[in-house]
């Protein structure tokens, strides 16, 4: 089971990398970031598929998309100098809390 969670964590990391590179690719006009986008998304989906061998689909996708969304927002903040309003911070916190609640409920099931 730990291996599946490791795959899911790596799937999240590569998805966030791919999304950050997507902004850097400037609409795929820069070849190196564009290649990183393709490779990172391919790796992310592959790793997610490995995690799905042991983890439930709904839980896996909720964790992958929720944590990926929050992490991507933080990349935008710290790497791209984007800003977040108080409401956006609250929404990101709710996403993280929601994912934690899903994991807790799945662990008790």
C-alpha positions, 0 to 999 in steps of 0.5 A: 500500500505504501508503494501505491501512495508513493506512486500517487505522490510522484504522480502529483509532483510530475503533474505540478511540474508539467503544469509549471512547465506549461506556463514556461512554454509560453503556448508551446512556443519554447521547445524545452519547456514544451517537451517537459510538459509532455514528459511530465504529464505522461509520467504523471498519468503512468504513475497514477495508473500504477497507484490505481492498481491498489488505491480506489479511483475516487480517492486517488483522483481526489487526492491527485487533483486536489493536492495538485491544484493546491501545489500548483497555486503555490508554484504560481505564488512562489515561482511566477510571482502570482498573488492569492487573495484571502478567499483563494487561500481559504479555498485552497485550505478547504481543498486540503481539508477535503482531501484529508477528510477523504483519506481519513474516511477511506482509512476507516472504511 
